[in-house]
Amino acid sequence: MTLWRLVAAPVVVALLMMLVLGVAYPLATWAAGRAIAPWQSSGSLLFVNGTLVGSELVAQNVSAAALFHPMPGTSSGQDPYVPIGYALEQVPRISYATGIPQAELRQLVYSVAAEDSRGISAVLGPGYPLVNVVQLNYELMRLYPGIYGG
């Protein structure tokens, strides 16, 4: 048996596996994701007046007094979910910076928290409400375009 015959079969199998697992499978997974959940598979991008303002899935480092801030000190610093109490603590600062009444801001926090009750709080246990600060900031920009440059 020649060396070529010993090497040919494993090389062909390796090339086929690279083609299937490295190209065909990722493309099929991508296509299925686009067909089943197009908004999520595109990164859950949020636009205000046609301008990309972020992704609902990744918190940005925000320092503006008029916006809700993600929690500092987490391992990645990119988790958009914070305890509802932390979001409510920020209401006076945002109200002072924008002139939006605190009652309206609290209502917004509770309404976005209610929308986020999709099981994400299950990580911390039942009854531990979380709120997505990226979604909160998006709603602020959408509801108050005069304040947020819309």
N, C-alpha and C positions, 0 to 999 in steps of 0.2 A: 504494500500500500504506500502510495507516495504521500509526501508531506501535504501537497495540495488537497488531496482527498480527506486528510485528517482535519484540515483547517477550514475547508469550504463550508461544510454543514454548520458548524458553530457561527461562522461569520455571517452566513445568510440568515440564520435564526436571529442573531443579534441585530442585524440591519432591519429585519422585518419587525422585531419588537420595538426598536427605536422609532420606526415609522408609525406603528400602531399606537404605542404608548406615548410617544413624544409629539405626534402630529394629529393623528386621527381622533384619539380619545379627547385631548384638550379641545379640539375644534368642535366635536360633538357636544361636549359639556357646555362650551360657550354658547353654541347655537340653541341648546335646550334652555339654558338660562335666559337668553334673549327672548325666546318664544314664551316661556312661562312667566317670567317676572322682569320685563324690560326695564322698569324704573330702577329696581334694586340692582340689576346686573350692570347698570350704567354708573353705579356709585351713589345712588340716591342723592343726586345733585339738586341743590336749591338755587333758584333764580329769582331775583327781584328786579322787575322792569327789564327783563332780558339780560341782566348782568349776573354772572355766577357769583354767589356769595358763600358757598361752601357745600359740604356734604353733611347730610343728616347723621352719618355714621362716624364722623371724625370731628372732635372738638378742636377749634383753633385757639391759639393763645390770644385771648382778648384782654386788652387793658383799658378800653374805652369805658368811662363811667356810665354811659347810657346803655350799656349792654350787659347781659348776664354773663358771668364768668364760669368756666369749668372749675372743678376743684383742683387746687394746687397739690403737688406732692404725690400724685398717683404715679405708679411705675412708668407708664407711657406718657401721661399727660394728655392723652388724646381721647379719653373716654368722654362722650358727650353727656352721659347720664350722671346726675347728682341727686342726692337726697332732696326731697321737696323742701325740707326745712332750710337747707343751704340756699336754695333758690329764693325762698321767702325772705331770708336775711338780707338779700341784695335789693329788695323792693324799695326801701327808703332811699338808697343811693341813686337808683335809676329814676325814681320819682323826682328827686332833687335835681338831677342832671337834665331831665327832659320836660318836667312840668306835667307829666302824665300822673293822674291821681293814683295813690297807692292802692285804693280799692280796685281800680281797673287792672293794675298790674298783678295783684293777688288773684283776681278772677282769671287772668290769662295763665298764670302759673298752674292753677287748679285745672283749667280746661286742657292745657297741654299735657299735664300729668295724667288726666283721665284718658287722653288719646294714647298715651304710652303704656297703658296697662295691657300690653300684649304678652305678658309672661316674662318680661325682662327683670322685673322685681323678684322673680322666683329664685334668682341667684342669691339674693340676700335673705330670702324667706318671705312668707306671705305677710301682708300688712306693712311692708316697708316700701312706701311709694317713692318712685324715682321720676325725674323729669329730664327731658332732653334739652340742654341749654342752647344747642344749635337751633332746634325747632322753636324755642322761645324767642331767640333773637330774630329768626326768620319771620315769625308772626308779628313781632314789634315793627320790623321794617315794612311789612305788608300792611299792617293796620294804621301805622302812623307815618306815611311817606313824607309829610311835611317836616317832621322832626328828623327823620333818618335820611334825608337827601333824596327822596324818591320823586 
